[in-house]
């Protein structure tokens, strides 16, 4: 299991990216919301969608959940 976070700052396309806690592109603590421990990005993305409607997985740490 890994810790996952969602970036509170949307990208230019409006998506809020989901990152694993070990990601090199993890936002600063003040700019992210903890999503809990997950076995993979798919359930973390589902959790993030309860906070933000437009969510995407990080290209680098969650490529299987990255759509755009």
C-alpha distance (Angstrom), angle and dihedral (degrees) to the residues before:
residue distance angle dihedral
X1 . . .
X2 3.76 . .
X3 3.79 136.2 .
X4 3.80 115.3 -108.8
X5 3.78 132.4 -163.7
X6 3.79 136.5 -173.0
X7 3.78 121.3 -138.5
X8 3.82 108.9 -118.7
X9 3.80 89.8 -154.9
X10 3.78 111.7 77.5
X11 3.78 121.0 -134.3
X12 3.80 119.4 -117.6
X13 3.83 89.7 -88.2
X14 3.82 91.7 54.0
X15 3.82 97.6 -105.7
X16 3.79 122.7 133.9
X17 3.80 108.4 -143.5
X18 3.80 123.7 -133.5
X19 3.81 115.3 -140.9
X20 3.79 135.5 -173.4
X21 3.79 112.9 -121.6
X22 3.81 90.5 -111.5
X23 3.82 95.4 53.0
X24 3.79 118.1 128.3
X25 3.82 87.7 -139.9
X26 3.81 96.5 50.6
X27 3.82 108.7 141.1
X28 3.78 120.8 -117.9
X29 3.81 114.7 -82.1
X30 3.81 91.9 -105.5
X31 3.84 90.4 56.5
X32 3.81 100.9 49.0
X33 3.80 141.4 67.4
X34 3.79 122.3 -142.7
X35 3.81 112.6 -120.0
X36 3.79 97.5 -174.0
X37 3.79 134.0 -117.8
X38 3.81 115.6 -36.8
X39 3.80 136.5 175.0
X40 3.81 89.3 -133.1
X41 3.75 145.7 -11.7
X42 3.82 95.9 -87.1
X43 3.80 95.1 71.8
X44 3.81 90.8 39.8
X45 3.82 89.4 55.6
X46 3.82 90.3 50.3
X47 3.81 89.1 52.4
X48 3.82 91.6 47.0
X49 3.81 89.7 53.9
X50 3.79 88.6 63.5
X51 3.82 85.8 64.9
X52 3.82 103.3 32.6
X53 3.81 128.7 21.7
X54 3.82 95.4 -147.2
X55 3.80 109.5 58.3
X56 3.80 133.5 157.7
X57 3.79 134.3 176.9
X58 3.79 118.9 -112.7
X59 3.81 112.8 -95.2
X60 3.82 90.7 -135.5
X61 3.81 106.4 40.7
X62 3.82 102.1 20.6
X63 3.82 104.8 32.4
X64 3.81 94.5 152.5
X65 3.82 88.4 61.1
X66 3.81 96.3 41.8
X67 3.82 110.9 108.7
X68 3.79 105.3 167.9
